[in-house]
């Protein structure tokens, strides 16, 4: 009996190995074969224009303290720097501070192309102190790089797109499909008065775009484990977000006679429970598609794992959970306590305590799922949970088996040779989410090659972009417009 059991187990193991190997060997590449193009010659004015754009302090602090003067200055700068775009394209101010350019196409039967970015930037820490190599709004050109706030987020998009359009206009290029350039002024504080208003206007005009390209993910260098080549990541969805306030109300009193449980203690325990018991990890649709694209390009053992997710999914999830904070954020709705308020004096027991937690929601889950998780995890009726306003559900997942995604693939491959391309998930929020009624194909990608240290500069100190990277971004946008026809 034992021999028969061992024999059966051996046969089962052999069959399992065969299945694993067959799936691995038939795990085919999703990359397309495209010949890279010779770099188009560009004027040094491209670099000068980016430098000048950085000098204009289009900072968005919050909705109540937004200084409109720099945005009017920025509009005047664009008008002067891109005279053909200003005169040959239809230029509109939306809600006074945002811009919409319309480049009319020859074939109205083709759905328009929507290229967007944002003109505002986040403040510089401490106004830009000694940590900055150059003042954050100096636009200094040093060591073959343009330095300053906005070079990566997101004036690279705005100036890069206008440079490409101005160049094509000089060449006499006339698009087949209409092209919209939409530049919001408040993305860094939610985009409600910029991108949302532009999207509402386009919806009123019954515009249905073929696809949209916004800021988002980049071409990573040495970041994706197991792959030596650069990997261009195209965001096909972005996480939602919701902030939840937890509140506890108890009797206060003198600190010399504390109750066994205080408002702060009860609330602290609730927050601790939520940190220790996050929402479950899972492979959302964007991450699943990312694995499908990068898996075939990996060494054999990693390729075997990704090709056999039916068996090894839990192992893959465990690896991502433990790899890094970003890896963990890719596979679950994250929990982040951000505010804690209570008390007025060191010898007074507060009768009221509040904490705010920010959740970034994975596609496939909702803010209601977050609220249910909070109630189930805390299990304490004394802790009241309230969803704060201005939350956002995860964006729809855009198609990848379509001509629009193939157009992006082709344009990236032509501009950046020897690069792997993969769809993925954007962890932060972008203006793209406001346009879901305009097109179902929302893509988020900045044509920049970045290492881990470069990514830290976004919203951080010493933000800068190399001149060669910026020129390649202009070349990419130019080629994308041509290919989209």
VOGU-3710 file (C-alpha; in Angstrom, 3 decimals, decimal comma):
1> xxxxxxxxxx> 0,000/0,000/0,000  2,842/2,369/0,904  4,613/1,615/-2,389  1,442/2,367/-4,367  0,971/5,635/-2,506  4,581/6,682/-3,113  4,274/5,714/-6,776  1,099/7,766/-7,128  2,762/10,730/-5,452  5,770/10,368/-7,746
11> xxxxxxxxxx> 3,539/10,342/-10,833  1,624/13,367/-9,549  4,871/15,228/-8,877  6,202/14,362/-12,326  2,988/15,618/-13,944  3,167/18,824/-11,890  6,757/19,412/-13,027  5,730/18,822/-16,651  2,844/21,307/-16,341  5,115/23,908/-14,726
21> xxxxxxxxxx> 7,741/23,514/-17,456  5,242/23,565/-20,318  3,625/26,751/-19,008  7,051/28,341/-18,535  8,315/27,401/-21,999  5,117/28,646/-23,649  5,157/31,908/-21,679  5,734/34,160/-24,683  6,959/37,732/-24,844  4,475/40,598/-25,170
31> xxxxxxxxxx> 7,101/42,944/-26,596  6,796/44,219/-30,172  9,651/44,366/-32,678  10,252/47,994/-33,660  13,355/49,562/-35,180  14,582/52,582/-33,178  14,641/55,885/-35,032  17,647/58,170/-35,373  17,260/61,081/-32,900  15,680/64,152/-34,448
41> xxxxxxxxxx> 17,836/67,281/-34,189  16,454/69,773/-31,652  17,234/73,396/-30,896  18,934/74,475/-27,667  15,885/76,707/-27,161  14,061/73,631/-25,844  16,339/73,590/-22,815  16,145/77,360/-22,371  12,353/77,254/-22,432  12,217/74,595/-19,730
51> xxxxxxxxxx> 14,619/76,605/-17,603  12,497/79,744/-18,000  9,320/77,809/-17,183  10,821/76,601/-13,881  11,546/80,189/-12,834  7,828/80,999/-12,758  6,540/80,018/-9,296  3,276/78,340/-10,213  2,920/76,857/-6,729  -0,356/75,398/-5,512
61> xxxxxxxxxx> -0,419/75,404/-1,703  -4,144/74,821/-1,203  -7,430/75,986/-2,687  -7,687/79,029/-0,412  -4,184/80,459/-0,860  -3,544/79,864/-4,566  -1,717/82,882/-6,007  -3,084/83,394/-9,515  -0,456/85,947/-10,661  2,272/83,384/-11,528
71> xxxxxxxxxx> -0,215/81,393/-13,595  -1,084/84,454/-15,688  2,666/85,019/-16,065  3,060/81,415/-17,171  0,290/81,807/-19,753  2,063/84,884/-21,162  5,340/82,948/-21,255  3,747/80,111/-23,268  2,157/82,602/-25,641  5,521/84,232/-26,330
81> xxxxxxxxxx> 7,587/81,021/-26,467  5,252/79,056/-28,759  3,862/81,601/-31,260  2,726/78,988/-33,816  0,845/76,943/-31,231  -0,705/80,154/-29,956  -1,783/81,398/-33,400  -2,550/78,208/-35,360  -4,209/76,229/-32,573  -7,395/77,308/-30,849
91> xxxxxxxxxx> -6,313/78,355/-27,350  -8,803/78,695/-24,493  -8,524/79,568/-20,827  -10,704/77,252/-18,759  -11,729/78,592/-15,344  -9,254/81,454/-15,971  -6,051/79,609/-15,039  -6,113/76,302/-16,977  -5,384/75,996/-20,695  -6,890/73,982/-23,541
101> xxxxxxxxxx> -5,343/73,956/-27,026  -7,272/72,422/-29,951  -5,351/71,328/-33,065  -8,056/70,561/-35,589  -7,577/67,328/-37,536  -8,402/66,738/-41,190  -10,521/63,631/-40,562  -13,446/64,229/-38,164  -14,259/60,508/-38,238  -11,149/59,770/-36,168
111> xxxxxxxxxx> -11,414/60,102/-32,409  -9,210/62,869/-30,989  -5,955/62,444/-29,110  -5,857/64,044/-25,647  -2,437/64,966/-24,235  -2,478/66,475/-20,757  -0,195/67,824/-18,046  -0,300/70,333/-15,210  1,333/73,708/-14,757  1,339/73,835/-10,955
121> xxxxxxxxxx> 4,090/72,529/-8,701  4,382/71,695/-5,006  6,181/74,112/-2,673  9,876/73,672/-1,978  10,669/72,444/1,529  11,461/75,348/3,873  11,297/77,629/0,867  14,343/75,883/-0,569  17,069/75,879/2,051  20,659/74,709/2,167
131> xxxxxxxxxx> 19,683/71,177/1,112  19,071/72,500/-2,396  22,179/72,679/-4,543  20,554/75,553/-6,432  17,501/77,629/-5,459  14,373/75,634/-6,392  13,037/78,273/-8,772  16,333/79,324/-10,304  15,984/77,160/-13,422  19,757/76,772/-13,228
141> xxxxxxxxxx> 21,348/74,845/-16,110  24,293/73,017/-14,580  26,247/69,895/-15,478  23,960/69,128/-18,444  20,798/69,341/-16,320  17,979/71,807/-15,729  17,519/72,219/-11,975  14,449/73,252/-10,034  10,944/72,509/-8,889  8,743/71,201/-11,715
151> xxxxxxxxxx> 11,466/69,794/-13,955  10,154/66,281/-13,237  6,650/67,095/-12,023  5,245/68,283/-14,346  6,624/71,054/-16,518  8,531/68,382/-18,416  5,115/67,358/-19,795  3,774/70,820/-20,552  6,937/72,218/-22,133  7,832/68,905/-23,799
161> xxxxxxxxxx> 4,445/68,680/-25,513  4,482/72,302/-26,675  8,036/71,951/-28,013  6,948/68,903/-30,027  3,830/70,649/-31,351  5,701/73,838/-32,244  8,294/71,772/-34,112  5,638/69,877/-36,090  3,869/73,129/-36,954  7,140/74,538/-38,326
171> xxxxxxxxxx> 7,476/71,394/-40,453  3,989/71,950/-41,868  2,570/68,818/-40,260  -1,223/68,594/-40,357  -2,833/65,939/-38,160  -5,502/63,571/-39,405  -7,180/63,430/-35,999  -7,865/66,394/-33,742  -5,355/66,831/-30,921  -6,170/68,434/-27,586
181> xxxxxxxxxx> -3,494/69,750/-25,220  -4,983/70,218/-21,754  -2,966/71,818/-18,955  -4,546/72,090/-15,509  -3,447/74,532/-12,818  -4,246/72,660/-9,583  -3,336/68,986/-9,966  -1,232/69,050/-6,829  -4,302/69,946/-4,758  -6,798/67,641/-6,480
191> xxxxxxxxxx> -7,437/69,096/-9,929  -11,052/70,001/-9,158  -10,806/73,527/-10,573  -8,458/72,682/-13,439  -8,586/69,258/-15,067  -12,103/68,548/-13,793  -13,366/71,771/-15,396  -11,568/71,026/-18,684  -13,064/67,529/-18,728  -16,539/68,945/-18,023
201> xxxxxxxxxx> -16,142/71,381/-20,923  -15,053/68,625/-23,312  -17,976/66,506/-22,191  -20,341/69,400/-22,931  -18,841/69,502/-26,436  -19,541/65,737/-26,772  -15,842/64,946/-27,219  -14,935/61,243/-27,172  -11,169/60,785/-27,368  -9,346/57,731/-28,705
211> xxxxxxxxxx> -6,934/57,857/-25,795  -5,345/60,147/-23,237  -1,747/60,423/-22,087  -0,892/62,062/-18,777  2,044/62,088/-16,379  2,549/58,928/-14,343  5,106/56,154/-14,466  8,559/56,357/-16,046  11,249/54,284/-17,739  12,899/52,539/-14,802
221> xxxxxxxxxx> 16,598/51,731/-14,732  17,737/49,007/-12,354  14,467/49,039/-10,422  12,523/45,987/-11,666  14,195/42,937/-10,027  15,509/40,296/-12,416  15,581/42,548/-15,489  18,770/44,276/-16,614  17,160/46,271/-19,423  15,295/49,500/-18,827
231> xxxxxxxxxx> 11,565/48,959/-18,267  9,042/51,542/-19,450  5,980/51,368/-17,212  2,667/52,657/-18,547  0,037/53,307/-15,905  -3,289/51,793/-16,981  -5,037/52,571/-13,691  -4,416/54,486/-10,507  -5,286/53,730/-6,929  -8,166/55,503/-5,272
241> xxxxxxxxxx> -7,867/57,269/-1,953  -10,007/57,989/1,051  -9,228/59,606/4,363  -11,146/58,372/7,399  -11,455/60,140/10,726  -11,659/57,998/13,848  -13,098/59,686/16,941  -13,414/58,636/20,578  -15,374/60,552/23,217  -15,057/59,711/26,931
251> xxxxxxxxxx> -15,251/61,453/30,287  -12,289/63,726/30,865  -10,904/64,640/34,243  -7,757/65,197/36,231  -4,663/63,281/35,197  -4,049/62,258/38,810  -7,079/59,939/38,679  -7,078/58,425/35,167  -9,661/55,848/34,118  -8,422/52,446/33,079
261> xxxxxxxxxx> -9,106/53,387/29,469  -8,696/56,908/28,167  -9,769/58,484/24,893  -6,177/58,507/23,682  -5,605/54,912/24,759  -8,762/53,614/23,082  -7,977/55,472/19,878  -4,333/54,382/19,877  -5,376/50,758/20,166  -7,777/51,166/17,231
271> xxxxxxxxxx> -5,056/52,707/15,047  -2,612/49,982/16,074  -5,108/47,275/15,081  -5,524/48,812/11,636  -1,764/49,035/11,120  -1,189/45,443/12,234  -4,097/44,053/10,204  -4,125/45,740/6,763  -6,493/44,806/3,987  -5,613/41,564/2,222
281> xxxxxxxxxx> -3,014/41,494/-0,529  -4,061/40,545/-4,044  -2,991/40,789/-7,670  -5,180/43,518/-9,133  -5,765/43,651/-12,886  -3,009/46,252/-13,588  -0,408/44,323/-11,554  -1,490/41,051/-13,161  -0,886/42,586/-16,581  2,448/43,990/-15,441
291> xxxxxxxxxx> 3,540/40,458/-14,509  2,333/39,141/-17,870  4,569/41,643/-19,681  7,722/41,465/-17,545  7,509/37,772/-16,617  8,589/36,404/-20,023  11,660/38,697/-19,955  12,983/37,364/-16,637  15,506/34,634/-15,806  14,176/31,073/-15,745
301> xxxxxxxxxx> 13,201/30,737/-12,069  11,300/34,038/-11,945  9,739/33,247/-15,312  8,592/29,881/-13,956  6,903/31,594/-10,994  5,100/34,216/-13,074  4,046/31,670/-15,695  2,448/29,527/-12,985  0,538/32,010/-10,890  -2,288/29,481/-10,527
311> xxxxxxxxxx> 0,044/27,626/-8,136  2,528/30,233/-6,920  0,372/33,357/-6,522  0,751/33,424/-2,729  4,527/33,209/-3,063  4,516/36,139/-5,523  2,324/38,192/-3,193  4,610/37,440/-0,258  7,650/38,578/-2,229  6,002/41,875/-3,171
321> xxxxxxxxxx> 4,725/42,474/0,367  8,226/42,118/1,817  10,290/43,631/-1,012  9,716/47,335/-0,280  7,072/49,848/0,707  6,320/50,429/-2,974  6,111/46,681/-3,618  3,672/46,262/-0,746  1,579/49,185/-2,038  1,269/47,478/-5,431
331> xxxxxxxxxx> -0,571/44,496/-3,981  -2,880/45,927/-1,319  -4,939/48,856/-0,168  -2,541/50,644/2,173  -3,230/52,104/5,619  -1,414/55,290/6,650  -2,141/57,141/9,918  -1,407/60,793/9,135  -3,003/62,948/11,872  -3,565/62,483/15,617
341> xxxxxxxxxx> -5,238/65,191/17,711  -6,116/65,282/21,397  -5,497/67,121/24,621  -4,911/70,694/25,730  -2,775/70,405/28,877  -0,400/67,887/30,391  -2,462/67,351/33,565  -5,898/67,185/31,944  -7,422/64,000/30,602  -8,913/64,820/27,196
351> xxxxxxxxxx> -12,478/63,747/26,680  -12,088/63,687/22,903  -9,460/62,300/20,537  -9,347/62,003/16,756  -7,036/60,328/14,263  -7,024/60,551/10,487  -5,921/57,632/8,351  -5,348/57,772/4,604  -6,089/54,658/2,555  -4,889/54,196/-1,036
361> xxxxxxxxxx> -7,396/51,844/-2,603  -6,466/49,000/-4,921  -8,475/48,596/-8,165  -11,216/46,074/-7,488  -11,923/47,539/-4,039  -13,873/50,635/-2,980  -14,036/53,185/-0,198  -17,030/51,270/1,200  -14,802/48,182/1,435  -12,352/50,287/3,444
371> xxxxxxxxxx> -15,081/51,367/5,862  -16,241/47,768/6,303  -12,647/46,693/6,981  -12,255/49,423/9,616  -15,394/48,369/11,498  -14,500/44,664/11,305  -10,914/45,220/12,453  -11,509/47,652/15,330  -14,630/45,959/16,767  -15,168/48,779/19,235
381> xxxxxxxxxx> -18,385/50,809/19,159  -16,716/53,592/21,117  -14,606/54,372/18,063  -16,642/56,271/15,470  -15,389/56,151/11,867  -16,297/58,880/9,375  -15,366/59,005/5,695  -13,975/62,455/4,891  -15,066/64,288/1,716  -13,148/64,532/-1,565
391> xxxxxxxxxx> -12,362/60,827/-1,692  -11,713/59,114/-5,029  -12,435/55,561/-6,082  -9,790/53,629/-8,081  -9,837/54,566/-11,738  -11,091/52,121/-14,384  -8,465/49,806/-15,867  -7,617/50,826/-19,439  -7,303/48,398/-22,318  -3,933/47,085/-23,464
401> xxxxxxxxxx> -4,993/44,797/-26,325  -5,861/47,720/-28,549  -4,293/49,987/-31,212  -3,966/52,854/-28,721  -1,702/50,943/-26,351  0,232/49,570/-29,348  0,783/53,170/-30,504  2,372/53,980/-27,151  4,501/50,832/-27,292  5,719/51,687/-30,766
411> xxxxxxxxxx> 6,506/55,320/-29,900  8,502/54,329/-26,809  10,444/51,638/-28,686  11,280/54,024/-31,526  12,594/56,669/-29,113  14,177/54,480/-26,428  15,913/51,443/-27,897  16,373/48,159/-26,030  13,570/48,964/-23,584  10,964/46,559/-22,210
421> xxxxxxxxxx> 7,443/47,997/-22,039  4,822/46,949/-19,512  1,479/48,202/-18,183  1,309/48,812/-14,450  -0,477/50,563/-11,585  0,044/54,199/-10,537  0,133/54,454/-6,736  -0,540/58,206/-6,545  -3,314/60,320/-8,066  -3,127/62,158/-11,398
431> xxxxxxxxxx> -5,390/64,477/-13,379  -6,173/61,589/-15,753  -8,905/60,299/-13,436  -11,044/63,353/-14,202  -11,290/62,378/-17,883  -12,842/58,900/-17,574  -16,049/60,163/-19,239  -14,032/61,419/-22,239  -12,165/58,193/-23,035  -11,868/54,654/-21,711
441> xxxxxxxxxx> -8,164/54,560/-22,626  -6,348/56,555/-19,948  -2,569/56,057/-19,934  -0,059/57,580/-17,516  3,567/57,757/-18,623  6,433/60,271/-18,599  9,187/59,532/-21,157  12,085/59,789/-18,710  14,713/57,257/-17,675  14,908/57,190/-13,877
451> xxxxxxxxxx> 16,835/55,337/-11,201  15,681/55,026/-7,590  17,477/58,208/-6,518  15,840/60,175/-9,334  12,365/59,221/-8,130  13,153/60,643/-4,682  13,609/64,081/-6,267  9,923/64,255/-7,255  8,371/66,479/-4,545  11,787/66,265/-2,854
461> xxxxxxxxxx> 14,932/68,375/-2,817  17,242/68,987/-5,790  14,623/68,161/-8,396  16,281/68,218/-11,812  16,246/66,644/-15,265  19,173/65,980/-17,561  19,122/67,936/-20,812  19,412/64,731/-22,842  16,410/63,217/-21,028  14,302/66,273/-21,715
471> xxxxxxxxxx> 15,237/66,327/-25,397  14,297/62,649/-25,668  10,949/63,474/-24,061  10,322/66,059/-26,789  11,270/63,469/-29,429  8,888/60,945/-27,890  5,934/63,353/-27,893  6,665/64,323/-31,490  6,779/60,672/-32,569  3,642/59,801/-30,608
481> xxxxx> 1,667/62,546/-32,372  2,892/61,277/-35,750  2,154/57,611/-34,935  -1,326/58,463/-33,591  -2,387/59,592/-37,034
//
